[in-house]
Amino acid sequence: MERHENLPIDTDWFLDRIKMRDLSMNRTARLMGIDPGNLCRMLHGQSAIALSLVEPLADILGVDVATIVRKATRARETKRKTG
């Protein structure tokens, strides 16, 4: 998996959504079929969210794919607008 530093992602939104669904990071990762460490790195911007995982993550979090994409790129868009 390609490693990045500080990818723009709305980490708080993802973590809140996981909590709202009464899930843990470990359970979410297992439902996605990935290692919990990989999910943690993705949701903290240390690695990119693989395209193949966007739809399963959307299904688990109860949102549409567009929301996942938007939340995964939110910080980058905010920086462009303000900076």
N, C-alpha and C positions, 0 to 999 in steps of 0.2 A: 504494500500500500504506500502510495506517495505521501511523504511527510511534509508538512507546511508549518510555518510559524504564525500563530495568531490569525488564522483565517477568520474573516468576519462572519459571525453567527450570533444569533440572539439566544445565547446559552440559557439565560433566565427563563425565557419563554418555553424552551424545550423541557427544562427541568420542572417547571410549574405544570406543564401539560402532563408529563409523566406522573407527577404527584396527583393531579386532578383525576387521572384515570385509575388511581389506586394501584399504581405499579411501582416497582423499584427499577433502578438501572439494570440490575442483574436479570430481573424477569423480562424487561423490555428487550434486552440483548438476546436472551434465549428465544423469545418469540420471533425475533428477527433472524435467528440462526447465526448469530455472530458472537464473538468473545466480548464479555462485558468491558474489558479494557479498550477494545476497538471502539465501542459505542461511546465510552467516556472521552476518548481522544477526539472523536468526531464532534461531540456536543460541546467540547471546550475549544474547538478551533485548532487543534493540533494535527488533524488530518482531515481530508475532504470526505464529505458524505458521498459514498459511492452511488452512482446513478441507479444501480440495481437495488439499492436499499431505500430509495425515496418512497416508492409506493408502499412497501411493507411498513415503513415507519409512519406514513400517513394513515394507513389502516389502523394500526395499533393506537395511534394518538387520536383517532376519530376526526381527522381533518382531511381536506383535499390535498392533492399533490402540490398545487400552486402555493398553498400556505407553507408547506415544508420548504419549497424553493425560496419563497419570499423571506421566511425567517432565517434561512441559512445564508442569505445574502444581505440582510437588513443593515448590518453595520457598515458594509461597503457603500451602500446607497446613501446612508446618512452622512458618511464622511465626504462623499462627493458634493452633497448639497450644502454642507456647512464649511467645507475646507477648501 
